[in-house]
Amino acid sequence: MGPVFRTDPALASTHEFSVFLAGVERRAFKQAMFAVRDEHGALDIVQDAMLKLTEKYAGKPAAELPMLFQRILQNTIHDHFRRQKVRSTWTTLLSALGKGDEKDDDFDPLETLPAKSDSNFSADPAQQLEQRQIIATIEHALERLPARQREAFLLRYWEELDVAETATAMGCSEGSVKTHCSRAVHALAVMLKAKGVSP
């Protein structure tokens, strides 16, 4: 097999790309650790950022990699905080189910929840593991919801849209959004209870 010639010497070779990732990994981990103060979370963030860089920018010039990676890393850190906030709401909203009438399709648990701090993710490893397991269970349960219920639930509780914004996005009335959300939450509660997760 003859030598492989690169058409553009400025583009990073596979070896250069690997060297860059190996060199930046430790600094990125420290940066993520300072931000999230959780070793497992920081490791996940760095791995996710490196994967995104590899998938989207492997053909970019080597000189552009540091800035691209930093932007991806910062976005991934921001996504982490956003997920922790919203996912914490998912686990907390289950406790609000008892406050509403199960036959009331207009009951929206999100409206009954108190405002929560962005920094409410437990530092206790055992509690972190428990929360991750609950989140995984919730995500599996979400996949089993009817499409419209899942869409309404995700727009309201994941994308944090209000009822009017969700109605616009779904092309339906605000009443329909509340109905879909209420039914989704009650269906999730039933599925989670069957898995041993209760408010």
N, C-alpha and C positions, 0 to 999 in steps of 0.2 A: 504494500500500500504506500503510495507516494505521500509527500508532505501535504498538509492541509493549509491552504493559503486563505487568510481572512481578507475579505474585500475592503474592510474599513479598519485600519489599525487602531482607531480610537475606540472601537467597540470592545467591551470587556469579553475576554475569552472565558470559557468555563472555569479554567484554573484561577484566573484573576477574580472572578465572581466568588468562587469558593474561599479564596484568600481574604477577600473583603469581608465576607460573612464571618469567618473565623476571627478576624481581627476586631470586628465591631461588637461581637456577641457579649463579651464581658462588660464593656462600657454601657451597652444598651440595657443589660440586666440591672446594673447599678442604677441607671437612670429610672428604669421602671420600678425598682425597689423603693427609691426615694419617693416616687409618686404614689404607689399603691400600698406600700408597707406590708406586703404579703408575698412571701417567697414563691409560692405556687402560682399566684396571680401574675407576678412579674415574669416568671418563666413562660407562662402561657402567652403573655403579651409579646414577649420577644420572639417566641417561636412563630406566633401568628404574623407578626410584622415581617419576619424573614421569609415566611412562606409567600406572603403577598408580594414582596419585592421580587422573589424568584419567579412567581407566576406572571407578573405584569411587566417587569422591567429587566428581564435577563438579557435582552438584546441592546440595552442602553450603553452609551459610552461609559467607561470606567470612572471618568471624572464626575459624572452626574450621580453616581451611586450614593455617596454620603448624604447629599441633600435630599434625595428621594427617600432614602431609608429613614432619615430623621422625620420627614413629614409623615410617613406611614406609621412610624413608631408613636408619634404624638397623637395621631388620629386613633390609633389602636388603644392608647391609654385613655383618651377621652371616651371611646366606646365602652371601655371597661367600667368606668365610673357610671356611665349612663345605664349600662346593664345592671350594675349592682343596685342602683336606685330603683329601677323599674322592677327587677326581679324580686327585690325585697318587698315591693308593693304586692307582687303576685302572692307571695307567701303570707303576707299580712292580710290581704283582702279576704282570705278564707275565714278569718275570725269574724268578719263583718256579716257573714251569711246568716247568722242567727238573729241579726237585727232587722232583717227584712222578711216579709211574707213570701214564702216560696211560690205562692200563686200569683204574686204581684210581678207582672212582666215589666213594669216600669221601674222596679227597684234597681238602682245602680250602686253597687258596693263602693265604687271609687269615690262617690260623693259623700260617703259616710266616714271615710278614713281621714285621720288627722294628717297634717303636713309632716313629712318625715325628713330627717337630715340626710344629706348626701353621704355622710360618713357613718352610716349605721351598720356597716358590714362588720361582723364580729371578728375580733382578733384571735379568738380561741380556735385552735385547729380543729377540735372535735366539733364545734358548732359550725365551722366553715364546711367541714365534710358533710355534716347533716344537711346544711342548706343546699350544698351542691347536689346532694342526692334528691332532695325535695324538688329542686329546680328541674333536674333531669326527668323526674316523674311527671311534673307539670307539662314539660315540653312534649313528652310522649302522649300524654292525655290530650293535649291540644291537637295533635295530628288526627285524633279520632272524632273531633267535632265536625258538624256539618260546615260546609265552606263559608257560608254567610256568618255563622256564629263565630267561627275562627277569625274571619276577617275583621269583624266588629271588635272582638276582644283584643286582637293584636294592635289595631289602630288606636283603641282607647288606652290600653294598659302598657303597650310596648312603645308605640310612636308618641304617646302622651297627647293625642289630639282630644279636643273637647267634643261634646256630643254634636254640636253644629258642624264642626270640621269633619268629623267622622261621617256624618250624614251626607255631606257634600262629596267626600271621597268615594262613598259607596253608592251614591246616586239614589238614596232613599230618604225617608222622613226621619226626624229626630226620634219619634216614637218607636220606629222600627229599630233604630240603633239601640235604644234602651232595652227593647224586647230581646234582640239578639244577644246583647251583653248579659242580661239577666239569665237567660237560658243557658248561655255558655258557662257562666260562673257556677250555676247550680249543677250542670252536667259535669263540670270539672270536679266539683266537690264530691259528687257521687263516685266518680272514677278514682279520685284520690283516697277517699275513705276506704274503698275496696282494697287499696294498696297499703292501708294502715296509716295514711296521712290524714290527720284531722285538725280542725281549728283549735 
